[in-house]
Amino acid sequence: MKLTNFETMDAVMLMSIVNMKIRDEFGDLDNLVKYYEIDKAQLIARLASAGFDYLPETKQFR
């Protein structure tokens, strides 16, 4: 699944996909945003607007 359309995706689905990709493929958020060439701050803001915060110590959104 491409994340280039993250701004219009359902926020719960986006959070789930991002967490899965960090866990299974990328190891951390920085590698994920670099691979998909998306703005990290925009992704964090998009998920924060839906009530999800990024927790760097667990490398996931909650």
C-alpha positions as CSV (number, residue, x, y, z in Angstrom):
1,M,0.0,0.0,0.0
2,K,1.3,3.4,-1.0
3,L,1.4,6.1,1.6
4,T,1.7,9.0,-0.8
5,N,-2.1,9.7,-0.4
6,F,-1.9,9.7,3.4
7,E,-3.6,13.1,3.6
8,T,-6.9,11.6,2.4
9,M,-6.7,8.2,4.0
10,D,-8.9,7.2,6.9
11,A,-6.9,8.1,10.0
12,V,-7.3,4.8,11.8
13,M,-6.3,2.8,8.7
14,L,-3.4,5.1,8.2
15,M,-2.2,4.7,11.8
16,S,-2.5,0.9,11.4
17,I,-0.6,0.8,8.1
18,V,2.2,3.1,9.3
19,N,2.7,1.1,12.6
20,M,2.8,-2.1,10.6
21,K,5.3,-0.8,8.1
22,I,7.5,0.6,10.8
23,R,7.4,-2.7,12.6
24,D,7.8,-5.0,9.6
25,E,9.8,-3.1,7.0
26,F,11.4,0.1,8.1
27,G,12.4,0.0,11.8
28,D,11.5,3.7,12.4
29,L,9.5,6.6,11.2
30,D,12.4,8.3,9.6
31,N,13.2,5.4,7.3
32,L,9.5,5.1,6.3
33,V,9.0,8.8,5.4
34,K,12.3,8.8,3.5
35,Y,11.3,5.8,1.4
36,Y,7.9,7.2,0.5
37,E,9.2,10.7,0.1
38,I,6.6,12.2,2.4
39,D,6.9,15.0,4.9
40,K,7.4,13.6,8.4
41,A,5.8,16.7,10.1
42,Q,2.7,16.5,7.9
43,L,2.3,12.8,8.6
44,I,2.6,13.3,12.3
45,A,0.2,16.3,12.2
46,R,-2.3,14.3,10.1
47,L,-2.3,11.5,12.7
48,A,-2.3,13.9,15.6
49,S,-5.4,15.6,14.3
50,A,-7.1,12.2,14.7
51,G,-5.8,11.8,18.3
52,F,-2.7,9.7,17.6
53,D,0.7,10.6,19.0
54,Y,4.0,9.3,17.8
55,L,6.0,7.6,20.6
56,P,9.6,7.4,19.6
57,E,10.5,5.1,22.4
58,T,8.1,2.4,21.1
59,K,8.4,3.5,17.4
60,Q,4.7,3.6,16.9
61,F,1.6,5.8,16.9
62,R,-0.9,5.4,19.7
